[in-house]
Amino acid sequence: MDKRYCKKSKIFAKRLKELNIGDFENIETTPFIHGFTSIKLNSGFELDIMTFLKGFAQEKFDECYKIAPTAMIEEIPVKFLHITQLIEAKKILRKTEGFN
């Protein structure tokens, strides 16, 4: 993992702990994978956290991330990928895995 990712993960873990959302020991070295890494907030809202999207090249994910709107959730800025981008990634993934 690159240093920038580890630094951001460390800050993220610190903020989650400060806000009493949880103490996630391994968050600094855990890759955030769509469908496998999520955090349930006290409000009941579940965040699916990802740093890449299977089916998309990293450059495509980075492009989507750049234009994603940001919302503040419990004082943490959270980017949201648009549903059309998620659907596009799913279609690409289905094609590469041989599904129609």
C-alpha positions as a LaTeX table, in Angstrom:
\begin{tabular}{lrrr}
\hline
Residue & $x$ (\AA) & $y$ (\AA) & $z$ (\AA) \\
\hline
Met1 & 0.00 & 0.00 & 0.00 \\
Asp2 & 1.28 & 3.44 & $-0.77$ \\
Lys3 & 2.20 & 5.90 & 1.97 \\
Arg4 & $-0.60$ & 8.31 & 1.05 \\
Tyr5 & $-3.22$ & 5.56 & 1.51 \\
Cys6 & $-1.75$ & 4.54 & 4.89 \\
Lys7 & $-1.68$ & 8.16 & 6.09 \\
Lys8 & $-5.33$ & 8.70 & 5.11 \\
Ser9 & $-6.33$ & 5.40 & 6.71 \\
Lys10 & $-4.59$ & 6.38 & 9.94 \\
Ile11 & $-6.47$ & 9.72 & 10.02 \\
Phe12 & $-9.74$ & 7.93 & 9.22 \\
Ala13 & $-9.22$ & 5.43 & 12.06 \\
Lys14 & $-8.41$ & 8.24 & 14.47 \\
Arg15 & $-11.58$ & 10.17 & 13.56 \\
Leu16 & $-13.76$ & 7.05 & 13.90 \\
Lys17 & $-12.34$ & 6.43 & 17.36 \\
Glu18 & $-12.76$ & 10.09 & 18.41 \\
Leu19 & $-16.41$ & 10.00 & 17.34 \\
Asn20 & $-17.01$ & 6.75 & 19.26 \\
Ile21 & $-17.95$ & 4.94 & 16.06 \\
Gly22 & $-15.37$ & 2.25 & 16.71 \\
Asp23 & $-11.74$ & 1.39 & 17.22 \\
Phe24 & $-10.56$ & $-0.39$ & 14.10 \\
Glu25 & $-7.03$ & $-1.65$ & 14.78 \\
Asn26 & $-6.30$ & $-3.03$ & 11.32 \\
Ile27 & $-7.85$ & $-0.22$ & 9.29 \\
Glu28 & $-4.44$ & 1.19 & 8.31 \\
Thr29 & $-3.45$ & $-1.98$ & 6.46 \\
Thr30 & $-6.85$ & $-3.25$ & 5.32 \\
Pro31 & $-7.71$ & $-2.71$ & 1.66 \\
Phe32 & $-11.19$ & $-1.24$ & 1.34 \\
Ile33 & $-13.05$ & $-3.52$ & $-1.07$ \\
His34 & $-16.62$ & $-2.86$ & $-2.25$ \\
Gly35 & $-18.99$ & $-5.28$ & $-0.56$ \\
Phe36 & $-16.49$ & $-6.43$ & 2.06 \\
Thr37 & $-15.61$ & $-3.34$ & 4.10 \\
Ser38 & $-18.45$ & $-1.38$ & 5.56 \\
Ile39 & $-19.10$ & 0.57 & 8.73 \\
Lys40 & $-22.53$ & 0.92 & 10.29 \\
Leu41 & $-23.04$ & 4.35 & 11.82 \\
Asn42 & $-25.01$ & 4.99 & 15.00 \\
Ser43 & $-27.81$ & 6.35 & 12.80 \\
Gly44 & $-28.16$ & 2.91 & 11.21 \\
Phe45 & $-26.72$ & 4.14 & 7.90 \\
Glu46 & $-24.15$ & 1.72 & 6.48 \\
Leu47 & $-21.14$ & 3.03 & 4.57 \\
Asp48 & $-19.55$ & 0.66 & 2.07 \\
Ile49 & $-15.95$ & 1.84 & 1.96 \\
Met50 & $-13.77$ & 1.30 & $-1.08$ \\
Thr51 & $-10.52$ & 2.55 & $-2.56$ \\
Phe52 & $-10.99$ & 0.73 & $-5.83$ \\
Leu53 & $-13.90$ & $-0.80$ & $-7.70$ \\
Lys54 & $-13.56$ & $-4.27$ & $-9.17$ \\
Gly55 & $-14.18$ & $-4.05$ & $-12.91$ \\
Phe56 & $-12.76$ & $-0.53$ & $-13.19$ \\
Ala57 & $-9.15$ & 0.31 & $-13.91$ \\
Gln58 & $-7.65$ & 2.32 & $-11.04$ \\
Glu59 & $-7.52$ & 5.37 & $-13.32$ \\
Lys60 & $-11.28$ & 5.10 & $-13.96$ \\
Phe61 & $-11.98$ & 4.78 & $-10.21$ \\
Asp62 & $-9.78$ & 7.82 & $-9.52$ \\
Glu63 & $-11.68$ & 9.77 & $-12.19$ \\
Cys64 & $-15.05$ & 8.85 & $-10.61$ \\
Tyr65 & $-13.72$ & 9.69 & $-7.15$ \\
Lys66 & $-12.61$ & 13.15 & $-8.31$ \\
Ile67 & $-16.10$ & 14.12 & $-9.45$ \\
Ala68 & $-17.96$ & 12.39 & $-6.60$ \\
Pro69 & $-19.98$ & 14.70 & $-4.34$ \\
Thr70 & $-18.84$ & 15.00 & $-0.72$ \\
Ala71 & $-21.11$ & 14.90 & 2.32 \\
Met72 & $-20.16$ & 15.46 & 5.94 \\
Ile73 & $-21.18$ & 12.48 & 8.08 \\
Glu74 & $-20.46$ & 12.82 & 11.77 \\
Glu75 & $-17.79$ & 15.41 & 10.95 \\
Ile76 & $-16.04$ & 13.15 & 8.41 \\
Pro77 & $-16.05$ & 14.15 & 4.72 \\
Val78 & $-17.40$ & 11.19 & 2.72 \\
Lys79 & $-17.35$ & 10.94 & $-1.08$ \\
Phe80 & $-20.24$ & 9.16 & $-2.80$ \\
Leu81 & $-19.85$ & 7.47 & $-6.16$ \\
His82 & $-22.86$ & 7.99 & $-8.42$ \\
Ile83 & $-25.14$ & 4.99 & $-8.94$ \\
Thr84 & $-24.52$ & 5.09 & $-12.72$ \\
Gln85 & $-20.79$ & 4.63 & $-12.09$ \\
Leu86 & $-21.46$ & 1.65 & $-9.82$ \\
Ile87 & $-23.78$ & 0.11 & $-12.42$ \\
Glu88 & $-21.15$ & 0.65 & $-15.14$ \\
Ala89 & $-18.53$ & $-1.13$ & $-13.02$ \\
Lys90 & $-20.93$ & $-4.01$ & $-12.36$ \\
Lys91 & $-21.62$ & $-4.40$ & $-16.10$ \\
Ile92 & $-17.89$ & $-4.46$ & $-16.86$ \\
Leu93 & $-17.32$ & $-7.02$ & $-14.12$ \\
Arg94 & $-20.14$ & $-9.26$ & $-15.37$ \\
Lys95 & $-18.66$ & $-9.21$ & $-18.90$ \\
Thr96 & $-15.15$ & $-10.08$ & $-17.65$ \\
Glu97 & $-16.51$ & $-12.94$ & $-15.54$ \\
Gly98 & $-18.51$ & $-14.37$ & $-18.46$ \\
Phe99 & $-22.03$ & $-13.44$ & $-17.32$ \\
Asn100 & $-24.62$ & $-11.92$ & $-19.66$ \\
\hline
\end{tabular}
